């Protein structure tokens, strides 16, 4: 009879502790994001920097060094190009300028932090979209066409939630002519769809040149991406609970009730980022 191999508990115990520690740190970080990321303080900016670094590390684990850096380069190149065109011409987002990061180095007229923010949330949105789309099997055309579109909508949902309070209340950037969405114009969201679709499509076309299809994202890695994505939406619940008093005006002179803006932000978040995250979690449960 073949003897049953014995598992060395002394080797598995450090791995278990390491996993517990990493998940505990992730949970702590996500709690801090939900509690404090809504207000553009230096602490919130530090949390954003951690998210960007985490996105890059996650991308390296998922795609490998080369492909992760290529996605970073594509994302930075396209986002900085479109942002500079937008800030100088008004197309495709509308007429605006950044206030946040004004003291930082600039790429053209855009603060250097803007591109990495596109990358950080852009990467996690891509993994959420991959989870939603699921395994396309031999239908590589479905992944090549459908994934960039789905990812662009997942990404733009974040801006749909985040832009009104950040632009109108926090004034991290200013829309010169205001807009119907609490000071934000429709053109902004169309510009986000276009910009994010461009860098997703470019990256998927790059990956499609490889003879083998990319390996599916693991359940644990997909869960991490979903939690990062969802926490960026849940932080606005905290803002609604602690900062919903008074009125604010946009650059066009329109006066908005802060309570209405905060409550609408939570409503939009629940039925966009919240629902998308729920669907992605259910997809994970099916695997």
C-alpha positions as CSV (number, residue, x, y, z in Angstrom):
1,X,0.0,0.0,0.0
2,X,1.3,3.4,-1.0
3,X,2.0,5.5,2.1
4,X,0.0,8.8,2.4
5,X,2.3,11.8,2.2
6,X,2.4,13.9,5.3
7,X,1.9,17.6,5.3
8,X,4.6,19.5,7.2
9,X,2.6,21.9,9.5
10,X,5.7,24.0,10.2
11,X,5.8,25.0,6.5
12,X,2.1,25.7,6.1
13,X,1.7,27.8,9.3
14,X,3.8,30.8,8.0
15,X,1.8,30.8,4.8
16,X,-1.5,30.9,6.7
17,X,-0.2,33.7,8.9
18,X,1.0,35.6,5.9
19,X,-2.4,35.3,4.2
20,X,-4.2,36.4,7.3
21,X,-1.9,39.4,7.7
22,X,-2.4,40.5,4.1
23,X,-6.2,40.2,4.3
24,X,-6.2,42.1,7.6
25,X,-4.2,44.9,6.1
26,X,-6.4,45.0,3.1
27,X,-9.5,45.2,5.3
28,X,-8.0,48.0,7.3
29,X,-7.1,49.9,4.2
30,X,-10.6,49.6,2.7
31,X,-12.1,50.8,6.0
32,X,-9.9,53.9,5.9
33,X,-10.9,54.5,2.2
34,X,-14.6,54.3,3.1
35,X,-14.1,56.5,6.1
36,X,-11.7,59.2,4.7
37,X,-11.2,59.1,0.9
38,X,-14.2,61.3,0.1
39,X,-12.4,64.4,1.4
40,X,-9.4,65.5,-0.6
41,X,-7.0,65.9,2.3
42,X,-3.3,64.8,2.3
43,X,-4.4,61.6,4.1
44,X,-6.9,60.8,1.3
45,X,-4.2,61.5,-1.3
46,X,-1.9,59.0,0.5
47,X,-4.7,56.4,0.3
48,X,-5.0,57.1,-3.4
49,X,-1.2,56.6,-3.8
50,X,-1.6,53.2,-2.0
51,X,-4.4,52.3,-4.4
52,X,-2.3,53.1,-7.5
53,X,0.6,51.1,-6.1
54,X,-1.7,48.2,-5.3
55,X,-3.2,48.3,-8.8
56,X,0.3,48.1,-10.3
57,X,1.3,45.2,-8.0
58,X,-2.0,43.4,-8.8
59,X,-1.5,43.9,-12.6
60,X,2.0,42.4,-12.3
61,X,0.6,39.3,-10.5
62,X,-2.2,39.1,-13.1
63,X,-0.5,39.9,-16.4
64,X,3.2,39.7,-15.6
65,X,5.8,42.6,-15.5
66,X,5.8,43.3,-19.3
67,X,2.1,43.4,-19.9
68,X,1.4,45.3,-16.7
69,X,3.9,48.0,-17.7
70,X,2.5,48.1,-21.2
71,X,-1.0,48.7,-19.8
72,X,0.4,51.4,-17.5
73,X,2.2,53.1,-20.5
74,X,-0.9,52.9,-22.7
75,X,-3.2,54.3,-20.0
76,X,-0.8,57.1,-19.1
77,X,-0.2,58.0,-22.7
78,X,-3.8,58.1,-23.8
79,X,-5.2,59.7,-20.6
80,X,-2.6,62.5,-20.5
81,X,-3.1,63.2,-24.2
82,X,-6.9,63.4,-24.0
83,X,-6.8,65.4,-20.8
84,X,-4.4,67.9,-22.3
85,X,-6.6,68.2,-25.4
86,X,-9.7,68.5,-23.2
87,X,-8.2,71.2,-20.9
88,X,-7.0,73.3,-23.8
89,X,-9.9,72.9,-26.3
90,X,-12.9,71.7,-24.3
91,X,-13.2,68.4,-26.2
92,X,-14.2,65.8,-25.3
93,X,-15.0,66.5,-21.6
94,X,-16.0,70.2,-21.7
95,X,-14.4,73.4,-20.4
96,X,-12.5,72.7,-17.1
97,X,-9.2,73.0,-15.3
98,X,-7.7,71.2,-12.3
99,X,-7.2,72.7,-8.9
100,X,-6.0,69.6,-7.1
101,X,-2.3,68.9,-7.6
102,X,-1.6,72.4,-8.8
103,X,1.7,72.5,-6.9
104,X,2.9,69.2,-8.4
105,X,4.8,68.8,-11.7
106,X,2.6,68.9,-14.8
107,X,2.5,66.9,-18.0
108,X,1.4,69.6,-20.3
109,X,-1.2,71.5,-18.4
110,X,-2.3,68.4,-16.4
111,X,-1.0,67.7,-12.8
112,X,1.1,64.5,-12.9
113,X,-1.1,62.7,-10.4
114,X,-4.0,62.6,-12.9
115,X,-2.6,59.9,-15.2
116,X,-1.8,57.5,-12.3
117,X,-5.4,57.9,-11.0
118,X,-6.7,56.9,-14.4
119,X,-4.5,53.9,-14.3
120,X,-5.4,52.8,-10.7
121,X,-9.1,52.8,-11.1
122,X,-8.9,51.9,-14.7
123,X,-7.0,48.7,-13.9
124,X,-9.4,47.6,-11.2
125,X,-12.4,48.5,-13.4
126,X,-10.9,46.2,-16.1
127,X,-10.7,43.3,-13.7
128,X,-14.3,43.9,-12.6
129,X,-15.3,43.9,-16.3
130,X,-13.4,40.7,-16.9
131,X,-15.3,39.1,-14.0
132,X,-18.6,40.3,-15.3
133,X,-18.0,39.1,-18.9
134,X,-16.7,35.7,-17.7
135,X,-15.0,33.1,-19.8
136,X,-15.7,33.7,-23.5
137,X,-14.1,30.4,-24.5
138,X,-13.0,30.2,-28.1
139,X,-14.9,33.4,-29.0
140,X,-11.9,35.7,-28.7
141,X,-13.7,38.3,-30.8
142,X,-16.2,38.7,-28.0
143,X,-13.5,39.5,-25.5
144,X,-11.7,41.8,-28.0
145,X,-14.8,43.8,-28.7
146,X,-17.0,43.4,-25.7
147,X,-14.4,43.7,-22.8
148,X,-13.2,47.3,-23.7
149,X,-16.8,48.5,-23.9
150,X,-17.9,46.9,-20.6
151,X,-14.8,48.1,-18.9
152,X,-15.3,51.6,-20.1
153,X,-18.8,51.7,-18.6
154,X,-17.5,50.2,-15.3
155,X,-14.8,52.9,-15.2
156,X,-17.2,55.8,-16.1
157,X,-19.6,54.7,-13.4
158,X,-16.9,55.7,-10.9
159,X,-16.7,59.2,-12.4
160,X,-20.5,59.4,-12.5
161,X,-20.5,58.9,-8.7
162,X,-17.4,60.9,-7.9
163,X,-17.4,63.9,-10.2
164,X,-20.3,66.0,-8.8
165,X,-19.1,66.1,-5.1
166,X,-15.4,66.4,-6.1
167,X,-16.0,69.2,-8.6
168,X,-18.8,71.2,-7.0
169,X,-18.2,70.7,-3.2
170,X,-14.5,69.9,-3.0
171,X,-13.6,71.9,-6.1
172,X,-10.7,69.5,-7.0
173,X,-11.4,70.7,-10.6
174,X,-13.7,73.4,-11.9
175,X,-16.2,73.1,-14.8
176,X,-16.2,76.6,-16.2
177,X,-19.8,76.5,-17.5
178,X,-21.2,74.3,-14.8
179,X,-23.6,71.5,-15.8
180,X,-26.9,69.9,-15.1
181,X,-25.5,67.1,-13.0
182,X,-24.8,69.2,-9.9
183,X,-22.4,71.4,-11.8
184,X,-21.0,68.6,-14.1
185,X,-21.9,68.5,-17.9
186,X,-23.0,65.5,-19.8
187,X,-20.0,65.9,-22.1
188,X,-17.7,64.9,-19.2
189,X,-19.1,61.4,-19.0
190,X,-19.1,60.9,-22.7
191,X,-15.4,62.0,-22.6
192,X,-14.7,59.4,-19.9
193,X,-16.3,56.7,-21.9
194,X,-14.2,57.6,-25.0
195,X,-10.9,57.9,-23.1
196,X,-11.3,54.7,-21.1
197,X,-12.5,52.8,-24.1
198,X,-9.4,53.9,-26.1
199,X,-6.9,52.6,-23.6
200,X,-8.8,49.4,-22.9
201,X,-9.2,48.7,-26.6
202,X,-5.5,49.4,-27.2
203,X,-4.5,47.0,-24.5
204,X,-6.8,44.2,-25.5
205,X,-5.6,44.5,-29.1
206,X,-2.1,44.2,-27.8
207,X,-3.0,41.1,-25.9
208,X,-4.8,39.6,-28.8
209,X,-1.6,39.5,-30.8
210,X,-0.4,36.7,-28.5
211,X,-1.0,33.1,-29.7
212,X,-2.5,32.0,-26.3
213,X,-5.4,33.6,-24.7
214,X,-4.7,35.3,-21.3
215,X,-5.3,33.1,-18.3
216,X,-8.5,33.9,-16.4
217,X,-8.1,36.1,-13.3
218,X,-8.2,34.0,-10.1
219,X,-11.1,34.3,-7.8
220,X,-9.0,35.8,-5.0
221,X,-7.4,38.4,-7.2
222,X,-10.8,39.3,-8.7
223,X,-12.3,39.7,-5.3
224,X,-9.5,42.1,-4.3
225,X,-10.2,44.2,-7.4
226,X,-13.9,44.3,-6.7
227,X,-13.3,45.4,-3.1
228,X,-11.0,48.2,-4.2
229,X,-13.6,49.3,-6.8
230,X,-16.6,49.1,-4.4
231,X,-14.8,51.0,-1.6
232,X,-14.3,53.9,-3.9
233,X,-18.0,54.2,-4.1
234,X,-18.9,53.5,-0.5
235,X,-16.8,56.4,0.7
236,X,-19.5,58.7,-0.5
237,X,-21.9,57.2,2.1
238,X,-19.6,58.5,4.8
239,X,-19.6,62.0,3.1
240,X,-23.4,61.9,3.1
241,X,-23.6,61.1,6.8
242,X,-21.0,63.6,8.0
243,X,-21.0,66.5,5.5
244,X,-24.5,67.3,4.2
245,X,-25.2,70.8,5.4
246,X,-25.3,74.1,3.6
247,X,-25.2,75.2,0.0
248,X,-22.5,75.5,-2.7
249,X,-22.3,77.2,-6.0
250,X,-20.6,76.0,-9.2
251,X,-18.5,78.2,-11.5
252,X,-21.6,79.1,-13.5
253,X,-23.2,80.6,-10.4
254,X,-25.8,77.9,-9.9
255,X,-26.5,77.2,-6.2
256,X,-26.8,73.6,-5.1
257,X,-28.1,72.1,-1.8
258,X,-25.2,70.0,-0.4
259,X,-27.6,67.5,1.2
260,X,-29.3,66.9,-2.2
261,X,-26.0,66.5,-3.9
262,X,-24.7,64.0,-1.3
263,X,-27.9,62.0,-1.2
264,X,-28.1,61.8,-5.0
265,X,-24.4,60.7,-5.1
266,X,-25.3,57.8,-2.8
267,X,-28.3,56.8,-4.8
268,X,-26.3,56.8,-8.0
269,X,-23.5,54.8,-6.4
270,X,-25.9,52.1,-5.1
271,X,-27.4,51.5,-8.5
272,X,-24.2,51.8,-10.6
273,X,-21.0,50.8,-8.7
274,X,-22.9,49.0,-6.0
275,X,-25.0,46.9,-8.5
276,X,-22.0,46.2,-10.7
277,X,-19.9,45.0,-7.7
278,X,-22.8,42.8,-6.7
279,X,-23.0,41.2,-10.1
280,X,-19.3,40.7,-10.2
281,X,-19.4,39.0,-6.7
282,X,-22.2,36.7,-7.9
283,X,-20.1,35.8,-11.0
284,X,-17.3,34.8,-8.6
285,X,-19.7,32.6,-6.7
286,X,-20.7,30.8,-9.8
287,X,-17.1,29.6,-10.5
